[in-house]
């Protein structure tokens, strides 16, 4: 079975596939991926090693051993999908945005105070 066909079958069944990716931050490292979307020469997949969605070029993927599918249950995204780190990053972004608004408000108050002082 060709790579793309194996990926399509895994996408339909929701099962993981063991692959080596010759590109990326850790080239030639064995990974387990669950294909989510396949387009032309790329596959968007849930990488179970990093718990992140990543895009892989199909021609740079190598299927590992004769076993097409890894031993993982079907993956379904849900509310508990976020890791602690991802939750932390989201909360930090919200906090940073709130702080930015407060700082903008303070700057506007200072500018307004300076303008009123200059008019006197």
N, C-alpha and C positions, 0 to 999 in steps of 0.2 A: 504494500500500500504506500502511495506517495505521501510525502510530508503534509501537503496541503489537505489531502483527504483525511489523514489521521487527525489533523487539527479541527477539521469540520466535524468529524465524528465526535471528538472530545467536546466541542462546543455544544453540539446537540444533546449529549448525555450529561454535560456538566462535570465530567471527570477530568482529573489532572493528567498531564503528559510530562514525562521526564525528558528533558532536553539539555543540550549544551548550547550556549549562545556564544558565537565567536567574537562578538562585539560587546560594547557596554562597559560598565565600570569594573566588572569582574569577568573578563573574557575566559571562555572555556570552563567555567564553573557549572557544575550540574545544578539544574533548577527544576522545580516542579511548577508548571503553569497550567492555568485553566483558561482556555481561549474564550473570550467574551464576544469579540467581533473580528471578522476576517475580511480584509479588503485587499484586492489585487496581490501585492507582494508583502503585505504587513499584517500582523495579528496583534490586536489589543488583548492582553491577557492579565489575569490576576496571578502575580508571582507569589507563590506560597512561601518562598524563602524570605522575601522582604515584606510580605503582606501589603504589597502595593500593586496598583495597576500600571502596567508598562507596555510599551509598543516594541515589538520585535520584528525585524526583517526576516521573512521566512527563509530566504536563501542563506542566511547566517545562522539558522537553527540546525542542530543535528539531533535527531531522535536517538535516545539512548536505549540500548538493548532491544530484544524482541518483544518485550512486554510493552504494549502500546500505552497502557494507562497506568498511572501510579496508584498507590493504595490509599487514596483519599476519597472520602464521601463527597457527594455532590455539594458544591459550594453555593450557598444562597446568601446574598447580601442582606443584612438586617441592621437593626439599630445598634447592636453591639459590635458592629463591624469595625468601628474606630479603635485603634490602639490607644493606649494611654498617651503616647507621644503625640499622635495626631490630635487627640482631644486637647492636650496642653497647647499645641500650636494654634488651634482655633481659638481657644480662650485667650491666649496672649494677643492674637490679632484683634479680637474684640476689645480687650483692655487698652491696647495701643491706640485704637481708633477713638475710644472714649477720652483718653489722655490728650490726644491731638485736638479734639473739640474743646476741651477745657483750656488748653494752652492758647488756642485761637481766640476764645472768649476773653481770656486775660489780656492778650495783646490788644484786642479791640477796646477793652475798657481803658487800658493805659493810653492808647491813641486818643480816645475820646476825652480823657482827663487832660492830656496835653493840649488838645485843641481848645478846650474850655479855658485852660489856664492862659493860653496865648491871647484869647479874646478879651481877657480882663485888663 
